[in-house]
Amino acid sequence: MADLLCGQVLSFAGDPFDQGEAAARHLAQGAVLVEAGKIVAMGEAAALRAAHPQARVHDYGQALISAGFVDAHVHYPQTAIIASWGKRLIDWLNLYTFPEEMRFADRAYADEIAARYLDLIVARGTTTVCSYATIHPESVDAIFTAAKSRGMRLYAGKTCMDRNAPDGLRDTAKSAYDQSKQLLQKWHGQDRLSYVITPRFSPTSTPEQLAALGALWKENPACLMQTHLSEQTDEIDWVHSLHPQSRDYLDTYETQGLLGEGALYGHAIHLTAREKARLIEAGASLVHCPTSNMFIGSGLFDMDLARHLPVGLATDTGGGSNFSMLHTMAAAYEVAQLRGQSLHPAQLWWLATQGSARALRAQDRIGNIAPGMEADLVVVDLASTPAIEQATRRAETVWQQIFPTIMMGDDRAIRATWVNGTPLHEA
């Protein structure tokens, strides 16, 4: 039987970084018809009720129905260390990340954290993530198993490191290639799951390991490749000392076959002119991680890049300090303000949905409401707290209704989260 979700409906017919708010489509009394995990129709509620009298009706009143949030860069193994007292990137890795990731050799622990992480994000309206695992194949199996049981579309890969990491967290060029290939063959394309080739970043991979993973990506071009790029200035100096033959940070990947369409680079704050030009030319994607960038003092991302290449938005759990994409949108707005770039609410919402889906090369499946898209939806209460309600009561446009929730909303704003046509969370 079909389900009919009624409320305000927000979708996109274009890119608001190109077309402004005119790219968005808003129905004040709309509805979304869902059946067998897909969006069958969207339109005015009265017309869809009349056309589908047998559908189960879920009347969300004045709540906003949107595509579910897409978080394009996370480290699910860092769930338990989120909001640890801040350090610079290299300190963070040594003090918090590496000791915690050592625990993921234990499949039971990996299963526990994977389940906890997915439950936390679904309760905050996120329906898809692209996650780093640890070097342990067990950590990849855990997150894919948990996602499959929930019917989620999820991207993940084994994190590969063969230097500058503690004993127990290093593999080799050969084992990184072999284990990644085995996991790719096991999981990629199963249900809604996609494997992502995942070198952590150049400081923890030798050129030999990067080349091995570049070869694996060339053999499997349908997969994405994710890594980190130009997050902090001292990190960039470290990269130059480790790769003196390279022209710049991006070149450490480019020369090893790790630049092209389907490449996802997290952070990308301190880019040179050459790096920007090559990223645009290659059709790569960037992922903006504003809460993480501020929490560990990395810098301010240049959102003008979204006019030239795909840019997604991400919490960067657990360097990022919150699981919520609403909170992340607010941080993105504030970062842009500090750069003199004022982002419209349509652009913020796009980044958290269709923009991130586009970065993942999945814009034809997730991140928007349209017939044929997968039925991953979030229902957002635009008056979830007294402070937000008093602001939205004065609103004269839909964006004036939405913006207070972007800036002040939290998990209380999430009325429901639908994944693959099934309500996984209802407040």
C-alpha positions in Angstrom: 0.0 0.0 0.0 1.2 3.5 -0.8 1.8 6.1 1.9 0.9 9.8 1.4 2.9 12.3 3.4 1.1 15.7 3.7 2.6 19.0 4.8 4.7 21.8 3.3 6.9 20.2 0.6 10.4 21.6 -0.4 12.2 20.3 -3.5 14.7 21.7 -6.1 14.4 22.1 -9.8 17.9 23.6 -10.2 21.0 24.7 -8.3 20.5 27.8 -6.1 24.2 28.6 -6.4 23.4 29.2 -10.1 19.7 30.3 -10.0 19.2 31.7 -6.5 16.0 30.9 -4.6 14.1 30.4 -7.9 15.8 26.9 -8.0 13.6 25.8 -5.1 10.0 24.6 -5.3 7.7 25.0 -2.3 4.2 23.7 -1.9 2.4 25.2 1.2 -0.2 22.4 1.2 1.6 19.7 -0.6 2.1 15.9 -0.4 4.5 13.2 -1.4 3.2 9.7 -2.5 5.6 6.9 -1.6 5.4 3.2 -2.6 7.9 0.4 -2.6 10.7 2.6 -1.5 10.3 5.2 -4.2 8.6 8.6 -4.6 5.7 8.0 -7.0 4.3 11.5 -7.1 4.4 14.9 -5.5 1.9 17.8 -5.7 -1.0 19.5 -4.1 -2.3 17.5 -1.1 -5.9 17.8 -2.1 -5.3 16.5 -5.6 -3.2 13.5 -4.4 -5.7 12.6 -1.7 -8.4 12.5 -4.3 -6.4 10.5 -6.8 -5.1 8.0 -4.2 -8.0 7.3 -1.8 -6.5 4.0 -0.6 -3.2 5.5 0.4 -2.3 5.6 4.1 -2.3 9.3 5.0 0.4 10.8 7.3 -0.7 14.4 8.0 2.2 16.4 9.3 0.3 19.7 9.3 2.6 22.7 8.7 5.8 20.7 9.1 8.2 20.7 6.2 8.7 17.6 4.1 12.2 17.5 2.4 14.6 15.0 1.1 16.6 13.4 3.9 19.9 15.0 4.8 23.0 13.6 3.1 26.2 13.8 5.2 29.1 13.6 2.7 32.1 13.1 5.1 32.0 11.3 8.4 34.2 9.0 10.6 31.6 6.7 12.3 34.4 5.1 14.4 34.8 8.5 16.1 31.2 8.5 17.5 32.3 7.9 21.1 35.0 10.6 21.1 32.9 13.4 19.6 33.2 16.7 21.5 36.5 15.7 23.1 38.5 18.7 24.3 39.9 20.4 21.1 43.4 20.0 19.7 45.0 20.7 16.4 44.6 18.0 13.8 47.8 16.0 14.4 47.2 16.1 18.2 43.6 15.1 17.7 44.7 12.0 15.7 47.3 10.9 18.2 45.3 11.6 21.4 41.8 10.7 20.4 41.3 9.1 17.0 44.0 6.5 16.8 43.5 5.0 20.3 39.7 4.8 19.6 40.1 3.3 16.2 42.4 0.5 17.6 39.2 -0.9 19.3 37.6 -1.6 15.9 39.5 -4.8 15.5 36.8 -6.2 17.8 33.8 -6.8 15.6 31.4 -6.7 18.6 32.6 -3.2 19.4 32.4 -2.1 15.8 28.8 -3.4 15.6 27.9 -1.5 18.8 29.2 1.8 17.5 27.9 1.4 14.0 24.3 0.8 15.4 24.6 3.7 17.8 25.9 6.0 15.1 23.1 5.2 12.6 20.4 5.6 15.2 21.8 9.0 16.3 21.9 10.4 12.7 18.4 9.0 11.7 16.9 10.7 14.7 18.4 14.0 13.3 17.0 13.5 9.8 20.1 12.2 8.1 19.4 9.3 5.7 22.7 8.8 3.9 26.3 9.2 4.9 29.7 8.7 3.3 31.9 7.3 6.1 35.5 6.4 6.7 35.9 3.1 8.7 39.2 2.0 10.2 41.9 -0.1 8.8 40.1 -3.2 10.1 37.8 -5.0 7.6 35.5 -5.7 10.6 34.7 -2.0 10.8 33.6 -2.0 7.2 31.5 -5.1 7.7 29.9 -3.5 10.8 28.7 -0.3 9.2 27.4 -1.9 6.0 25.6 -4.6 8.0 23.9 -2.0 10.2 23.0 0.1 7.2 21.6 -2.8 5.3 19.4 -3.9 8.2 17.9 -0.3 8.1 17.5 -0.2 4.4 19.8 2.8 4.1 21.8 4.1 1.2 25.4 4.3 2.6 28.9 4.8 1.3 31.9 3.6 3.3 35.4 2.2 2.9 38.4 0.7 4.8 40.7 3.5 5.9 44.2 2.8 4.6 47.4 3.9 6.4 50.9 2.4 6.1 53.0 5.1 8.0 52.8 7.7 10.7 50.2 5.7 12.7 50.6 3.4 15.7 51.3 -0.3 15.6 47.9 -2.0 15.0 46.7 0.8 12.8 49.0 0.3 9.8 48.6 -1.9 6.8 50.8 -2.1 3.7 50.4 -1.1 0.1 49.6 -4.7 -0.8 47.3 -5.4 2.1 45.4 -2.1 1.6 44.9 -3.0 -2.0 43.9 -6.7 -1.3 41.6 -6.0 1.6 39.9 -3.0 -0.1 39.4 -5.1 -3.2 37.8 -7.9 -1.2 35.5 -5.6 0.7 34.6 -3.8 -2.5 33.6 -7.1 -4.1 31.7 -8.1 -1.0 29.6 -5.0 -0.5 29.6 -2.6 -3.5 26.2 -2.6 -5.1 24.6 -4.9 -2.5 21.2 -3.4 -1.8 21.8 0.4 -1.3 25.5 0.1 -0.3 28.5 1.5 -2.1 32.2 0.9 -1.4 34.5 3.9 -1.3 38.3 3.6 -1.9 39.7 5.4 1.2 43.3 6.5 1.8 43.1 8.5 5.0 45.4 11.2 3.7 48.9 11.7 2.3 50.8 11.9 5.6 49.6 8.4 6.6 50.1 6.7 3.2 53.4 6.2 1.3 53.4 7.0 -2.4 53.4 3.2 -3.0 50.2 2.8 -1.1 48.5 5.7 -2.8 49.6 4.2 -6.2 48.1 0.9 -5.2 44.8 2.5 -4.3 44.9 4.5 -7.5 45.3 1.3 -9.4 42.3 -0.2 -7.6 40.2 2.9 -8.4 41.2 2.6 -12.1 40.0 -1.0 -12.1 36.7 0.0 -10.4 35.8 3.5 -11.7 32.2 3.2 -10.6 33.4 3.5 -7.0 34.0 6.8 -5.3 37.4 7.7 -3.7 37.5 9.7 -0.6 40.4 11.4 1.3 41.4 14.6 3.0 43.0 17.7 1.4 44.5 20.9 2.8 42.7 20.9 6.2 45.4 22.8 8.2 48.4 24.8 7.4 50.8 22.7 9.5 49.4 19.6 7.9 50.2 21.1 4.5 53.8 21.7 5.7 54.0 18.1 6.8 52.8 16.9 3.4 55.5 18.9 1.7 58.2 17.4 3.9 56.9 13.9 3.2 56.4 14.4 -0.5 59.1 16.9 -1.6 58.7 15.8 -5.2 55.1 17.0 -5.4 54.0 20.4 -6.7 51.4 20.8 -3.9 49.1 18.7 -1.7 46.7 17.7 -4.5 49.6 16.5 -6.6 50.4 13.8 -4.0 47.1 12.3 -5.1 47.1 13.3 -8.7 50.4 11.6 -9.6 49.1 8.3 -8.0 45.8 8.2 -10.0 43.7 9.6 -7.2 42.2 12.6 -9.0 39.1 12.5 -11.2 35.3 12.3 -11.3 34.2 10.5 -8.2 36.9 11.9 -6.0 35.8 13.4 -2.7 38.1 15.7 -0.9 37.2 16.6 2.7 38.0 20.2 4.0 40.0 21.7 1.1 40.4 25.0 2.9 43.9 26.2 1.9 44.0 25.5 -1.8 46.5 27.0 -4.2 45.4 28.4 -7.6 46.7 25.4 -9.4 44.8 23.0 -7.1 41.5 24.8 -7.6 42.0 24.8 -11.4 42.8 21.1 -11.5 39.9 20.1 -9.1 37.5 22.0 -11.4 39.0 20.5 -14.6 39.0 17.0 -13.2 35.3 17.2 -12.1 36.2 16.3 -8.5 34.0 17.1 -5.5 34.8 19.0 -2.3 33.1 18.5 1.1 32.7 21.4 3.5 33.0 20.4 7.2 32.3 23.7 9.0 31.9 22.5 12.6 35.1 20.5 12.4 37.0 23.3 10.7 36.1 25.6 13.6 36.4 23.1 16.4 40.0 22.2 15.7 40.9 25.6 14.2 41.5 24.7 10.6 40.2 27.7 8.7 37.3 29.1 6.6 36.2 27.2 3.5 35.6 29.3 0.3 32.0 28.6 -0.6 32.5 30.4 -3.9 33.9 27.1 -5.1 30.3 25.8 -5.1 29.7 27.8 -8.3 32.5 25.8 -10.1 32.4 22.2 -8.9 30.2 20.0 -6.7 30.4 20.8 -3.0 28.8 18.7 -0.3 28.2 19.4 3.4 29.3 17.3 6.3 29.4 16.9 10.0 32.8 15.3 10.0 31.9 13.2 13.0 33.8 13.2 15.4 36.2 16.1 14.6 32.9 17.9 13.9 31.2 18.7 17.2 27.6 17.7 16.4 25.7 14.9 14.6 23.0 17.3 13.2 23.0 18.6 9.7 20.8 21.5 10.9 23.6 22.5 13.2 26.1 22.0 10.3 24.0 24.3 8.0 24.1 27.0 10.7 27.9 26.6 11.0 28.2 26.9 7.2 26.2 30.1 7.2 28.5 31.6 9.9 31.7 30.5 8.2 30.5 32.1 5.0 29.6 35.3 6.8 33.2 35.5 8.1 34.4 35.4 4.5 31.9 38.0 3.4 29.7 35.4 1.6 26.1 35.6 2.6 24.4 32.2 2.0 20.6 32.1 1.3 18.6 29.4 3.2 17.9 27.7 -0.2 21.7 27.3 -0.7 22.2 25.9 2.8 19.3 23.4 2.4 20.6 22.4 -1.0 24.1 21.8 0.4 22.7 19.4 3.0 20.5 17.5 0.5 20.9 17.7 -3.3 24.4 19.3 -3.1 25.8 16.5 -1.0 24.1 13.9 -3.2 25.6 15.6 -6.3 29.1 15.4 -4.6 28.5 11.7 -4.2 27.3 11.3 -7.8 23.9 10.2 -6.5 21.8 13.2 -7.4 19.5 11.0 -9.6 18.7 8.8 -6.6 18.7 10.8 -3.3 18.7 14.3 -2.0 15.6 15.6 -3.7 11.8 15.0 -4.0 10.8 14.0 -7.5 9.0 11.0 -9.0 11.4 8.0 -9.3 13.7 9.2 -6.5 14.3 7.0 -3.6 12.0 7.7 -0.7 14.4 9.0 1.9 12.6 11.9 3.6 12.8 14.1 6.6 9.8 15.9 8.2 10.9 19.1 10.0 8.8 20.9 12.6 9.4 24.6 11.9 8.1 25.6 15.4 9.9 23.0 17.5 10.8 25.3 20.4 9.3 28.5 21.8 12.3 30.5 20.5 11.9 29.1 17.0 8.1 29.3 17.1 8.0 33.0 18.0 10.4 33.7 15.1 8.5 31.7 12.5 5.2 33.2 13.6 6.4 36.5 12.1 7.6 35.0 8.9 6.2 36.3 5.6 8.1 33.9 3.3 8.9 30.2 3.5 12.6 31.1 3.9 11.8 33.2 6.9 10.0 30.1 8.3 12.9 27.8 7.6 15.9 30.0 8.6 15.2 30.0 12.3 15.2 26.2 12.3 18.5 26.2 10.4 20.1 28.5 13.0 18.5 27.2 16.2 17.0 23.7 15.4 18.2 20.4 16.9 16.8 16.9 17.1 13.6 18.2 18.6 12.8 19.7 15.1 12.8 16.2 13.5 9.2 15.0 13.4 10.0 11.9 11.3 12.7 10.3 9.2 11.7 8.0 6.3 14.3 5.7 4.9 13.6 3.7 1.7 9.9 4.4 2.1 9.7 3.3 5.8 9.5 5.6 8.8 12.6 4.7 10.9 12.2 7.6 13.3 9.0 9.4 14.5 9.0 11.9 17.4 
